[in-house]
Each structure stands twice: as C-alpha cells, then as structure tokens.
Amino acid sequence: MNSAEEIRNSIIDQLLTISNKEYLKAIFEIINNSKKEGEKIQLSDAQIAMLNMSEEDIKKNRLISQEDLDESDLKWLESQ
C-alpha cells in the first residue's frame, strides 16, 4: 500500500468485520485520543458517497436493528 487513502480504506474494510464491542471501544479510544483538537478531517470522495447513501437509507427507512444484524452475522459465520 502506497497512499494514505489505500491504508485508510484497508483499515476501514477490516474494521467492518469486527463485532467485538470491547475491541472496537479500544480502537475508538486510540483514534479519539490521537486527534489534534480542532483538526478537520478530509473525507475521500468514496467516504462522502457512503455517507450520502447512508442518509438516503435513513430517509427511506431502509434500516436494520443491531439485534437483527448480529443474528444475520452469526448465521453467515456459521455457514463459512
């Protein structure tokens, strides 16, 4: 991986597969504590597009509860 964006996207891809709440909290704390106060974060075009798609899903009520998502994840994991 050469660019910061490629590294960032790889990390995001890996984060999306983590379901352990405590592990995610620890990662969140590391990231949260490493930000400089008042620092603006530059989002990539892909990140902006994903946020816009999320907003559209919310507006159209295309939502799933965390409980249903967890159940779906378990079924998927058991099938692997």
PyMOL CGO cylinders between C-alpha atoms (Angstrom):
from pymol import cmd
from pymol.cgo import CYLINDER

trace = [
    CYLINDER, 0.00, 0.00, 0.00, 1.42, 3.26, -1.06, 0.3, 1, 1, 1, 1, 1, 1,
    CYLINDER, 1.42, 3.26, -1.06, -1.00, 6.03, -0.25, 0.3, 1, 1, 1, 1, 1, 1,
    CYLINDER, -1.00, 6.03, -0.25, -2.60, 7.09, 2.99, 0.3, 1, 1, 1, 1, 1, 1,
    CYLINDER, -2.60, 7.09, 2.99, -6.00, 6.62, 1.36, 0.3, 1, 1, 1, 1, 1, 1,
    CYLINDER, -6.00, 6.62, 1.36, -5.24, 2.98, 0.50, 0.3, 1, 1, 1, 1, 1, 1,
    CYLINDER, -5.24, 2.98, 0.50, -4.11, 2.31, 4.05, 0.3, 1, 1, 1, 1, 1, 1,
    CYLINDER, -4.11, 2.31, 4.05, -7.17, 4.09, 5.48, 0.3, 1, 1, 1, 1, 1, 1,
    CYLINDER, -7.17, 4.09, 5.48, -9.53, 2.12, 3.23, 0.3, 1, 1, 1, 1, 1, 1,
    CYLINDER, -9.53, 2.12, 3.23, -7.85, -1.15, 4.20, 0.3, 1, 1, 1, 1, 1, 1,
    CYLINDER, -7.85, -1.15, 4.20, -8.28, -0.32, 7.89, 0.3, 1, 1, 1, 1, 1, 1,
    CYLINDER, -8.28, -0.32, 7.89, -11.94, 0.58, 7.31, 0.3, 1, 1, 1, 1, 1, 1,
    CYLINDER, -11.94, 0.58, 7.31, -12.53, -2.71, 5.49, 0.3, 1, 1, 1, 1, 1, 1,
    CYLINDER, -12.53, -2.71, 5.49, -11.03, -4.62, 8.41, 0.3, 1, 1, 1, 1, 1, 1,
    CYLINDER, -11.03, -4.62, 8.41, -12.98, -2.61, 11.00, 0.3, 1, 1, 1, 1, 1, 1,
    CYLINDER, -12.98, -2.61, 11.00, -16.24, -3.51, 9.29, 0.3, 1, 1, 1, 1, 1, 1,
    CYLINDER, -16.24, -3.51, 9.29, -15.59, -7.18, 10.07, 0.3, 1, 1, 1, 1, 1, 1,
    CYLINDER, -15.59, -7.18, 10.07, -15.05, -6.68, 13.82, 0.3, 1, 1, 1, 1, 1, 1,
    CYLINDER, -15.05, -6.68, 13.82, -18.01, -7.38, 16.07, 0.3, 1, 1, 1, 1, 1, 1,
    CYLINDER, -18.01, -7.38, 16.07, -16.26, -7.48, 19.47, 0.3, 1, 1, 1, 1, 1, 1,
    CYLINDER, -16.26, -7.48, 19.47, -17.58, -4.40, 21.27, 0.3, 1, 1, 1, 1, 1, 1,
    CYLINDER, -17.58, -4.40, 21.27, -14.66, -4.08, 23.70, 0.3, 1, 1, 1, 1, 1, 1,
    CYLINDER, -14.66, -4.08, 23.70, -12.11, -4.35, 20.90, 0.3, 1, 1, 1, 1, 1, 1,
    CYLINDER, -12.11, -4.35, 20.90, -13.93, -1.66, 18.93, 0.3, 1, 1, 1, 1, 1, 1,
    CYLINDER, -13.93, -1.66, 18.93, -14.08, 0.57, 22.01, 0.3, 1, 1, 1, 1, 1, 1,
    CYLINDER, -14.08, 0.57, 22.01, -10.31, 0.24, 22.44, 0.3, 1, 1, 1, 1, 1, 1,
    CYLINDER, -10.31, 0.24, 22.44, -9.70, 1.14, 18.80, 0.3, 1, 1, 1, 1, 1, 1,
    CYLINDER, -9.70, 1.14, 18.80, -12.07, 4.08, 19.15, 0.3, 1, 1, 1, 1, 1, 1,
    CYLINDER, -12.07, 4.08, 19.15, -10.17, 5.36, 22.18, 0.3, 1, 1, 1, 1, 1, 1,
    CYLINDER, -10.17, 5.36, 22.18, -6.83, 5.10, 20.36, 0.3, 1, 1, 1, 1, 1, 1,
    CYLINDER, -6.83, 5.10, 20.36, -8.19, 7.04, 17.40, 0.3, 1, 1, 1, 1, 1, 1,
    CYLINDER, -8.19, 7.04, 17.40, -10.06, 9.54, 19.53, 0.3, 1, 1, 1, 1, 1, 1,
    CYLINDER, -10.06, 9.54, 19.53, -7.01, 10.28, 21.67, 0.3, 1, 1, 1, 1, 1, 1,
    CYLINDER, -7.01, 10.28, 21.67, -4.73, 10.71, 18.67, 0.3, 1, 1, 1, 1, 1, 1,
    CYLINDER, -4.73, 10.71, 18.67, -6.75, 13.51, 17.03, 0.3, 1, 1, 1, 1, 1, 1,
    CYLINDER, -6.75, 13.51, 17.03, -5.49, 17.04, 17.39, 0.3, 1, 1, 1, 1, 1, 1,
    CYLINDER, -5.49, 17.04, 17.39, -8.01, 19.44, 18.88, 0.3, 1, 1, 1, 1, 1, 1,
    CYLINDER, -8.01, 19.44, 18.88, -9.84, 21.36, 16.18, 0.3, 1, 1, 1, 1, 1, 1,
    CYLINDER, -9.84, 21.36, 16.18, -8.28, 19.32, 13.39, 0.3, 1, 1, 1, 1, 1, 1,
    CYLINDER, -8.28, 19.32, 13.39, -10.51, 18.98, 10.35, 0.3, 1, 1, 1, 1, 1, 1,
    CYLINDER, -10.51, 18.98, 10.35, -10.70, 15.56, 8.77, 0.3, 1, 1, 1, 1, 1, 1,
    CYLINDER, -10.70, 15.56, 8.77, -10.64, 15.41, 4.99, 0.3, 1, 1, 1, 1, 1, 1,
    CYLINDER, -10.64, 15.41, 4.99, -13.03, 12.78, 3.68, 0.3, 1, 1, 1, 1, 1, 1,
    CYLINDER, -13.03, 12.78, 3.68, -12.41, 10.99, 0.41, 0.3, 1, 1, 1, 1, 1, 1,
    CYLINDER, -12.41, 10.99, 0.41, -14.98, 11.04, -2.38, 0.3, 1, 1, 1, 1, 1, 1,
    CYLINDER, -14.98, 11.04, -2.38, -15.80, 7.41, -1.57, 0.3, 1, 1, 1, 1, 1, 1,
    CYLINDER, -15.80, 7.41, -1.57, -16.42, 8.24, 2.10, 0.3, 1, 1, 1, 1, 1, 1,
    CYLINDER, -16.42, 8.24, 2.10, -18.67, 11.16, 1.18, 0.3, 1, 1, 1, 1, 1, 1,
    CYLINDER, -18.67, 11.16, 1.18, -20.59, 8.91, -1.22, 0.3, 1, 1, 1, 1, 1, 1,
    CYLINDER, -20.59, 8.91, -1.22, -21.04, 6.27, 1.52, 0.3, 1, 1, 1, 1, 1, 1,
    CYLINDER, -21.04, 6.27, 1.52, -22.32, 8.90, 3.96, 0.3, 1, 1, 1, 1, 1, 1,
    CYLINDER, -22.32, 8.90, 3.96, -24.76, 10.20, 1.35, 0.3, 1, 1, 1, 1, 1, 1,
    CYLINDER, -24.76, 10.20, 1.35, -26.00, 6.65, 0.69, 0.3, 1, 1, 1, 1, 1, 1,
    CYLINDER, -26.00, 6.65, 0.69, -26.45, 6.17, 4.44, 0.3, 1, 1, 1, 1, 1, 1,
    CYLINDER, -26.45, 6.17, 4.44, -28.50, 9.36, 4.68, 0.3, 1, 1, 1, 1, 1, 1,
    CYLINDER, -28.50, 9.36, 4.68, -30.66, 8.16, 1.79, 0.3, 1, 1, 1, 1, 1, 1,
    CYLINDER, -30.66, 8.16, 1.79, -31.18, 4.79, 3.52, 0.3, 1, 1, 1, 1, 1, 1,
    CYLINDER, -31.18, 4.79, 3.52, -32.27, 6.58, 6.69, 0.3, 1, 1, 1, 1, 1, 1,
    CYLINDER, -32.27, 6.58, 6.69, -34.69, 8.81, 4.79, 0.3, 1, 1, 1, 1, 1, 1,
    CYLINDER, -34.69, 8.81, 4.79, -36.24, 5.77, 3.06, 0.3, 1, 1, 1, 1, 1, 1,
    CYLINDER, -36.24, 5.77, 3.06, -36.33, 3.77, 6.32, 0.3, 1, 1, 1, 1, 1, 1,
    CYLINDER, -36.33, 3.77, 6.32, -34.02, 1.07, 4.96, 0.3, 1, 1, 1, 1, 1, 1,
    CYLINDER, -34.02, 1.07, 4.96, -32.74, 0.18, 8.41, 0.3, 1, 1, 1, 1, 1, 1,
    CYLINDER, -32.74, 0.18, 8.41, -31.91, -2.95, 10.38, 0.3, 1, 1, 1, 1, 1, 1,
    CYLINDER, -31.91, -2.95, 10.38, -31.69, -3.29, 14.14, 0.3, 1, 1, 1, 1, 1, 1,
    CYLINDER, -31.69, -3.29, 14.14, -28.38, -4.20, 15.74, 0.3, 1, 1, 1, 1, 1, 1,
    CYLINDER, -28.38, -4.20, 15.74, -30.01, -7.38, 17.06, 0.3, 1, 1, 1, 1, 1, 1,
    CYLINDER, -30.01, -7.38, 17.06, -31.11, -8.45, 13.57, 0.3, 1, 1, 1, 1, 1, 1,
    CYLINDER, -31.11, -8.45, 13.57, -27.70, -7.59, 12.17, 0.3, 1, 1, 1, 1, 1, 1,
    CYLINDER, -27.70, -7.59, 12.17, -25.95, -9.64, 14.85, 0.3, 1, 1, 1, 1, 1, 1,
    CYLINDER, -25.95, -9.64, 14.85, -28.24, -12.60, 14.12, 0.3, 1, 1, 1, 1, 1, 1,
    CYLINDER, -28.24, -12.60, 14.12, -27.55, -12.30, 10.40, 0.3, 1, 1, 1, 1, 1, 1,
    CYLINDER, -27.55, -12.30, 10.40, -23.80, -12.14, 11.07, 0.3, 1, 1, 1, 1, 1, 1,
    CYLINDER, -23.80, -12.14, 11.07, -23.94, -15.27, 13.20, 0.3, 1, 1, 1, 1, 1, 1,
    CYLINDER, -23.94, -15.27, 13.20, -25.83, -17.17, 10.51, 0.3, 1, 1, 1, 1, 1, 1,
    CYLINDER, -25.83, -17.17, 10.51, -23.29, -16.06, 7.94, 0.3, 1, 1, 1, 1, 1, 1,
    CYLINDER, -23.29, -16.06, 7.94, -20.35, -17.04, 10.16, 0.3, 1, 1, 1, 1, 1, 1,
    CYLINDER, -20.35, -17.04, 10.16, -21.85, -20.45, 10.85, 0.3, 1, 1, 1, 1, 1, 1,
    CYLINDER, -21.85, -20.45, 10.85, -22.19, -21.08, 7.12, 0.3, 1, 1, 1, 1, 1, 1,
    CYLINDER, -22.19, -21.08, 7.12, -18.48, -20.40, 6.46, 0.3, 1, 1, 1, 1, 1, 1,
]
cmd.load_cgo(trace, "trace")
